[in-house]
């Protein structure tokens, strides 16, 4: 009888243990050094902690990802310890369960695509120490409802907040000089943009706010309405009211078609388009619908990207058979599908593009016969150089 009871007790114990392990998910635990840096990482249950001193690698991609990438769906919280100075490219890409992250004041740079696809992230605090946020850094963070851009950031790069459909408002600090292609594209819930500067950024790409159809108000500092009066034309926004933050009744520009000339005589305007600043690959140009008397009815931006697209397309198209073309794209580093199609068509041509990224000069070499089929098959229109190079087998090196 005793022997039977012992057997039953043993079986019951195993049954209880089995039910516990089957009914409860075991914590995910992994850890190790981060290659190419002096940092280390540890994943305990759903919390990822990164410690050490220095930068994270800025070379991670989907093909060669971060060491925790394969556990990305388990990560709900990220803690970056003080001493870490940058967040690397694709560091937390597609961490779709990530809900919160702690970024220390030691971090000065957030790399491209760092948080792209973090669809559970609702808010994030970026310390004032951050001076650079890379392209596509928060792309498709669809539940992100608020984010503060540090006052030291000078450029909002392409696709940085693209697809952040939960954002309802955004503040652009006075330090920002440039807002690139599709930076806020398809932020469909965005209703208000607040500019802190007394003048708008020097360069705003014409489709920086494309697909932001809910924007109804642009807030500017007191007395700055006149400086922002042509912002609607510059950004492609329509029917957007410009409001001074200290005024309930913002002034509106006078739209009279006649005015008194020097001799107090009435004058009927005769307008024509005049280029007042030529576009280059370094900066946008500007043209005005101007009367001979100097009155301006409308302004239109000539995108720097237009110069690049036309220039490189023409170089590739007219290249000699089995030739090599070299083109400097300045601070632009986005490849359009218009150019990709021509590169695929002229498969005998080697294409070399020089560019600047994060104040570093690079050279991208696209070999003859590069396979562009993956890009031609998708629905995107623009591709960052680093992503483009990975897909077609191009090389990028510092120069």
C-alpha positions as CSV (number, residue, x, y, z in Angstrom):
1,X,0.0,0.0,0.0
2,X,2.8,2.4,1.0
3,X,4.6,1.7,-2.3
4,X,1.4,2.4,-4.2
5,X,1.0,5.7,-2.4
6,X,4.6,6.7,-3.2
7,X,4.1,6.0,-6.8
8,X,0.8,8.0,-6.8
9,X,2.5,10.9,-5.0
10,X,5.4,10.9,-7.5
11,X,3.0,10.8,-10.5
12,X,1.0,13.7,-8.9
13,X,4.2,15.8,-8.5
14,X,5.2,15.3,-12.1
15,X,1.7,16.1,-13.2
16,X,1.7,19.4,-11.2
17,X,5.1,20.4,-12.5
18,X,4.1,19.5,-16.1
19,X,0.9,21.6,-15.8
20,X,2.9,24.6,-14.4
21,X,5.5,24.5,-17.3
22,X,2.8,24.0,-19.9
23,X,0.5,26.6,-18.6
24,X,3.1,29.3,-18.0
25,X,5.4,30.8,-20.6
26,X,9.0,30.6,-19.5
27,X,10.9,33.9,-19.5
28,X,13.2,34.6,-22.5
29,X,16.7,35.0,-21.3
30,X,19.7,35.8,-23.5
31,X,22.8,38.0,-23.1
32,X,26.1,38.8,-24.7
33,X,28.5,41.4,-26.0
34,X,27.6,43.6,-28.9
35,X,30.1,43.0,-31.6
36,X,31.9,46.1,-32.9
37,X,31.4,48.0,-29.7
38,X,32.2,48.0,-26.0
39,X,28.6,47.5,-25.1
40,X,26.7,44.4,-23.9
41,X,23.1,43.4,-23.8
42,X,20.8,41.2,-21.7
43,X,17.2,40.1,-22.3
44,X,15.4,39.1,-19.1
45,X,11.8,38.1,-19.6
46,X,10.4,41.0,-21.7
47,X,13.0,43.7,-20.8
48,X,16.1,44.4,-22.9
49,X,18.9,46.2,-21.1
50,X,22.0,47.7,-22.9
51,X,25.0,48.7,-20.8
52,X,28.5,49.9,-21.4
53,X,30.2,53.0,-22.8
54,X,30.3,54.2,-26.4
55,X,28.3,53.9,-29.6
56,X,26.1,51.1,-30.8
57,X,27.1,49.8,-34.2
58,X,25.5,51.8,-37.1
59,X,25.7,48.9,-39.6
60,X,22.8,46.7,-38.6
61,X,20.3,45.8,-41.3
62,X,17.4,43.3,-41.6
63,X,20.0,41.0,-43.3
64,X,22.6,41.5,-40.6
65,X,20.5,42.5,-37.6
66,X,21.2,43.3,-33.9
67,X,21.9,40.3,-31.7
68,X,18.4,40.5,-30.1
69,X,16.5,40.8,-33.4
70,X,15.3,37.2,-33.3
71,X,13.7,37.8,-29.9
72,X,12.2,41.1,-31.0
73,X,8.6,40.0,-30.6
74,X,9.2,39.3,-26.9
75,X,10.7,42.8,-26.1
76,X,8.2,45.1,-24.3
77,X,10.7,47.4,-22.6
78,X,14.2,48.7,-23.4
79,X,16.5,50.3,-20.9
80,X,19.6,52.0,-22.2
81,X,22.1,52.7,-19.5
82,X,24.0,56.0,-19.1
83,X,27.2,55.8,-21.0
84,X,25.7,54.6,-24.2
85,X,26.2,57.4,-26.7
86,X,24.2,56.4,-29.8
87,X,21.3,54.2,-30.9
88,X,22.4,52.2,-34.0
89,X,20.8,51.8,-37.3
90,X,17.9,49.3,-37.2
91,X,18.6,48.8,-33.5
92,X,14.9,48.1,-32.6
93,X,13.4,47.7,-36.0
94,X,10.1,45.7,-36.0
95,X,10.1,45.3,-32.2
96,X,6.3,45.2,-32.5
97,X,5.6,44.6,-28.8
98,X,7.9,47.4,-27.6
99,X,5.9,49.7,-25.3
100,X,8.5,51.8,-23.5
101,X,12.1,52.8,-23.8
102,X,14.5,54.7,-21.5
103,X,17.1,56.8,-23.3
104,X,19.8,58.4,-21.2
105,X,21.2,61.9,-21.6
106,X,24.5,60.4,-22.8
107,X,22.8,59.5,-26.2
108,X,23.5,62.1,-28.9
109,X,22.4,60.3,-32.0
110,X,19.5,58.0,-33.1
111,X,20.3,56.1,-36.2
112,X,18.2,55.4,-39.3
113,X,15.3,53.0,-38.9
114,X,16.1,52.7,-35.2
115,X,12.5,52.3,-34.1
116,X,10.8,51.6,-37.5
117,X,7.8,49.4,-37.2
118,X,7.5,49.6,-33.4
119,X,3.7,49.6,-33.6
120,X,3.1,49.3,-29.9
121,X,5.1,52.3,-28.9
122,X,2.8,55.1,-27.8
123,X,5.2,57.7,-26.5
124,X,9.0,58.3,-26.2
125,X,11.1,60.9,-24.4
126,X,14.1,61.9,-26.4
127,X,16.7,63.7,-24.3
128,X,17.9,67.2,-25.2
129,X,21.4,65.7,-25.8
130,X,20.2,64.2,-29.1
131,X,21.4,66.3,-32.0
132,X,20.7,63.9,-34.9
133,X,17.7,61.6,-35.7
134,X,18.2,59.4,-38.7
135,X,16.0,58.7,-41.7
136,X,13.0,56.4,-41.1
137,X,13.8,56.4,-37.4
138,X,10.2,56.2,-36.3
139,X,8.6,55.2,-39.6
140,X,5.2,53.3,-39.2
141,X,5.1,53.7,-35.4
142,X,1.4,53.9,-35.9
143,X,0.4,54.2,-32.2
144,X,2.8,56.9,-31.4
145,X,0.7,59.8,-30.1
146,X,3.3,62.2,-28.9
147,X,7.0,62.9,-29.3
148,X,9.1,66.0,-28.6
149,X,11.9,66.8,-31.1
150,X,15.0,68.1,-29.2
151,X,15.8,71.8,-29.7
152,X,19.3,70.9,-31.0
153,X,18.1,68.9,-34.0
154,X,18.8,70.7,-37.3
155,X,17.3,68.4,-39.8
156,X,14.3,66.1,-39.9
157,X,15.3,63.5,-42.4
158,X,13.3,61.6,-45.0
159,X,10.5,59.3,-43.8
160,X,11.5,60.0,-40.1
161,X,7.9,60.0,-38.9
162,X,6.2,58.6,-42.0
163,X,3.1,56.5,-41.2
164,X,2.9,57.7,-37.6
165,X,-0.9,57.8,-38.0
166,X,-1.5,58.3,-34.2
167,X,0.3,61.6,-34.0
168,X,-2.1,64.5,-33.5
169,X,0.3,67.4,-33.2
170,X,4.0,68.0,-33.7
171,X,6.3,70.9,-32.6
172,X,9.2,71.9,-34.9
173,X,12.0,73.5,-32.8
174,X,13.6,76.7,-34.1
175,X,16.9,74.8,-34.6
176,X,15.4,72.8,-37.6
177,X,16.7,74.2,-40.9
178,X,15.5,71.4,-43.2
179,X,12.5,69.0,-43.4
180,X,13.2,66.3,-46.0
181,X,11.1,64.2,-48.3
182,X,8.0,62.6,-46.7
183,X,9.3,63.3,-43.2
184,X,5.7,63.3,-41.9
185,X,4.0,61.6,-44.8
186,X,0.7,59.8,-44.1
187,X,0.5,61.1,-40.5
188,X,-3.3,61.0,-41.1
189,X,-4.3,62.2,-37.6
190,X,-2.0,65.2,-37.5
191,X,-4.1,68.3,-37.0
192,X,-1.7,70.9,-35.7
193,X,2.0,71.9,-36.5
194,X,3.7,74.3,-34.2
195,X,6.8,76.1,-35.4
196,X,9.0,77.6,-32.7
197,X,11.1,79.7,-35.1
198,X,10.2,83.3,-36.0
199,X,10.9,82.2,-39.6
200,X,10.2,78.8,-41.2
201,X,13.0,76.2,-41.9
202,X,15.1,77.2,-44.9
203,X,14.2,74.1,-46.8
204,X,11.0,72.2,-46.6
205,X,10.5,69.4,-49.2
206,X,7.3,69.9,-51.1
207,X,5.9,66.5,-50.0
208,X,7.2,66.6,-46.4
209,X,3.6,66.5,-45.2
210,X,2.0,64.6,-48.0
211,X,-1.1,62.6,-46.9
212,X,-1.5,64.7,-43.8
213,X,-5.1,65.6,-44.8
214,X,-6.3,66.4,-41.3
215,X,-4.0,69.4,-40.7
216,X,-6.1,72.5,-40.1
217,X,-3.8,74.8,-38.1
218,X,-0.2,76.0,-38.2
219,X,0.9,77.8,-35.0
220,X,3.7,80.3,-35.1
221,X,5.3,82.8,-32.7
222,X,3.7,86.2,-32.1
223,X,4.5,88.5,-35.0
224,X,5.7,85.8,-37.3
225,X,2.6,85.4,-39.5
226,X,4.2,87.4,-42.4
227,X,7.2,85.1,-42.5
228,X,5.0,82.0,-42.7
229,X,2.4,83.3,-45.1
230,X,3.7,81.3,-48.1
231,X,4.2,78.1,-46.1
232,X,1.1,76.5,-47.6
233,X,2.6,76.7,-51.0
234,X,6.0,75.5,-49.8
235,X,4.6,72.4,-48.2
236,X,1.7,71.5,-50.4
237,X,-0.8,72.0,-47.6
238,X,-4.1,73.7,-48.5
239,X,-6.7,75.5,-46.5
240,X,-4.5,75.6,-43.4
241,X,-4.9,78.5,-41.0
242,X,-1.8,80.2,-39.7
243,X,-2.3,81.2,-36.0
244,X,0.0,83.3,-33.8
245,X,0.2,81.5,-30.5
246,X,-0.7,84.7,-28.5
247,X,-3.5,85.8,-30.7
248,X,-7.0,84.6,-31.0
249,X,-7.6,86.4,-34.3
250,X,-4.5,86.0,-36.5
251,X,-3.9,88.6,-39.2
252,X,-4.5,87.7,-42.8
253,X,-2.6,88.9,-45.8
254,X,-4.1,91.5,-48.0
255,X,-5.1,90.0,-51.4
256,X,-6.1,93.1,-53.3
257,X,-5.3,92.9,-57.0
258,X,-4.7,96.7,-57.4
259,X,-2.4,99.0,-55.5
260,X,-1.2,102.5,-55.7
261,X,2.1,103.0,-57.6
262,X,4.7,105.5,-56.8
263,X,2.6,108.3,-58.4
264,X,-0.5,107.1,-56.6
265,X,-1.9,105.7,-59.9
266,X,-3.8,102.5,-59.9
267,X,-1.9,99.6,-61.5
268,X,-3.2,96.2,-62.8
269,X,-0.8,93.4,-62.1
270,X,0.8,91.4,-64.8
271,X,2.3,88.2,-63.3
272,X,4.9,85.7,-64.7
273,X,6.9,83.0,-63.1
274,X,10.5,84.0,-62.2
275,X,13.2,81.8,-60.8
276,X,14.7,83.7,-57.8
277,X,17.0,80.9,-56.6
278,X,18.2,78.0,-58.7
279,X,17.9,74.5,-57.0
280,X,21.0,72.5,-56.5
281,X,21.6,69.1,-54.9
282,X,22.5,71.0,-51.7
283,X,19.4,73.1,-51.4
284,X,15.9,73.7,-52.8
285,X,15.3,76.5,-55.2
286,X,12.5,79.0,-55.3
287,X,10.4,80.6,-58.0
288,X,7.8,83.4,-57.7
289,X,4.7,84.4,-59.6
290,X,5.8,88.1,-59.7
291,X,4.6,91.3,-61.2
292,X,7.0,93.8,-62.7
293,X,6.2,96.2,-59.8
294,X,7.7,93.6,-57.4
295,X,4.4,92.3,-56.0
296,X,4.5,88.5,-55.5
297,X,1.2,86.5,-55.7
298,X,2.6,83.0,-55.2
299,X,5.9,81.2,-54.4
300,X,6.8,77.7,-55.3
301,X,9.7,75.5,-54.1
302,X,11.9,73.9,-56.7
303,X,13.0,70.7,-54.9
304,X,16.7,69.8,-54.7
305,X,15.6,66.2,-55.3
306,X,14.4,67.3,-58.8
307,X,17.9,68.4,-59.7
308,X,19.3,65.1,-58.6
309,X,16.7,62.9,-60.3
310,X,17.0,64.7,-63.6
311,X,20.8,64.8,-63.4
312,X,21.5,61.2,-62.6
313,X,18.8,59.9,-64.9
314,X,20.3,61.8,-67.8
315,X,23.8,60.6,-66.9
316,X,22.8,57.0,-66.9
317,X,20.6,57.3,-70.0
318,X,23.4,58.9,-72.1
319,X,26.3,56.9,-70.8
320,X,28.5,55.1,-73.4
321,X,28.1,51.4,-73.7
322,X,29.8,49.6,-70.8
323,X,30.7,53.0,-69.4
324,X,30.9,54.4,-65.9
325,X,29.0,57.5,-64.7
326,X,29.8,59.5,-61.6
327,X,27.3,61.9,-59.9
328,X,27.4,63.9,-56.7
329,X,24.1,64.0,-54.9
330,X,25.3,66.3,-52.1
331,X,23.3,65.8,-49.0
332,X,20.6,63.8,-50.7
333,X,20.6,60.1,-50.2
334,X,17.3,58.8,-51.5
335,X,17.0,56.8,-54.8
336,X,13.7,57.2,-56.7
337,X,12.2,54.3,-58.6
338,X,12.4,56.6,-61.7
339,X,16.2,56.3,-61.6
340,X,16.1,52.6,-60.6
341,X,14.2,51.8,-63.8
342,X,16.8,53.5,-65.9
343,X,19.7,51.7,-64.0
344,X,17.9,48.4,-64.7
345,X,17.4,49.3,-68.3
346,X,21.1,50.3,-68.8
347,X,22.5,47.2,-67.1
348,X,25.8,47.7,-68.9
349,X,26.6,50.9,-67.0
350,X,28.4,51.2,-63.7
351,X,27.0,54.0,-61.6
352,X,29.0,55.8,-58.9
353,X,27.2,58.3,-56.6
354,X,29.0,60.4,-54.0
355,X,27.0,61.9,-51.1
356,X,27.2,63.2,-47.6
357,X,25.4,61.7,-44.6
358,X,25.8,62.8,-41.0
359,X,28.7,65.1,-42.0
360,X,30.6,62.1,-43.5
361,X,31.4,61.7,-47.2
362,X,30.5,58.4,-48.9
363,X,30.8,56.8,-52.3
364,X,28.2,54.2,-53.5
365,X,29.2,52.0,-56.4
366,X,26.3,50.3,-58.3
367,X,27.9,47.6,-60.5
368,X,26.9,46.9,-64.0
369,X,24.2,44.2,-64.1
370,X,22.9,45.1,-60.6
371,X,19.7,43.1,-59.9
372,X,17.0,45.7,-59.3
373,X,14.1,43.2,-59.7
374,X,13.2,43.3,-56.0
375,X,12.8,47.1,-56.0
376,X,10.9,47.2,-59.3
377,X,8.4,44.6,-57.9
378,X,7.4,46.6,-54.7
379,X,5.2,49.6,-54.3
380,X,7.6,52.1,-52.9
381,X,8.8,55.1,-54.8
382,X,11.9,56.1,-52.8
383,X,14.8,54.1,-51.2
384,X,17.5,55.2,-48.8
385,X,20.9,54.6,-50.2
386,X,22.0,52.1,-47.5
387,X,18.8,50.0,-48.0
388,X,19.1,50.3,-51.7
389,X,22.7,49.1,-51.7
390,X,21.8,46.1,-49.6
391,X,19.1,45.0,-52.0
392,X,21.0,45.5,-55.3
393,X,24.5,44.5,-54.2
394,X,26.0,48.0,-54.4
395,X,28.9,49.0,-52.1
396,X,29.1,52.0,-49.9
397,X,32.4,53.3,-48.5
398,X,33.6,56.4,-46.7
399,X,35.8,58.7,-48.7
